[in-house]
Amino acid sequence: MNIRELQRKEVINTRNCASLGFVVDVEFDPKCGKITALIVPGPGKICGFFGRETHFVIPWECVKQIGEDIILVSIEEECFVRENHKER
């Protein structure tokens, strides 16, 4: 499986059955060549509109299952939200 295939899968949190969105990037450990986390955009400012200031960084250990169309994860969402950093 490659990153493009992961990006086409919807990420679902099994703790609350909520859709978190789609994978936009991954973090990996270059020393061992393994994925360490999935990056998913956080909630929008107002009902999903007007951009996003945060993203979810979901550790690979929290991925429970990868199916044809979805990725099931188990996280406490507030523990895995990070601020986006804008480059100047």
Helices and strands as residue ranges (DSSP letters): H 3-7, E 10-13, E 18-22, E 25-29, E 34-41, E 54-59, G 60-62, E 63-66, E 70-73, G 77-79, E 81-83
